């Protein structure tokens, strides 16, 4: 897999009898197919827990959400200790450009979740946003926010 714009992590891998590669997902507690998008998802999840202090137990990978009676999967959703979603992460393969179409997908997911923070990444480029629903303003952030910065004041 291609090197990503993240620190190196010690992942566990295995191959099946058909030489398909799998990566151990410590969040879902199972091996999952190692696709380029999964490579990015695993890096972001580990980065959030190891560098940004998100509790592993409060990250949900491939969270099922319903949009217009259709089941979709959000790559990563981070929750507060009170169970409210507050960060939505959309992962793309490194070969996929982060463009308006990608942001449109995230906005559709956020119609359901209504989180205050969004992160979009292809592993090489990362875009973090903060949404102020009262002022109806979205601001791009310079970095991926730490867990304690993202939390609502009542958490």
Secondary structure, 3 states (H helix, E strand, C coil): CCCCCCCCCCCCEEECCCCCEEEEECCCCEEEECCHHHHHHHHHHHHHHHCCCCCHHHEEEEEEEEECCEEEEEEEEEECCCCCEEEEEEECCCCCCCCHHHHHHHHHHHHHHCCCEEEEECCCCEEEEEEECCCCEEEEECCCCCHHHHCCCCC
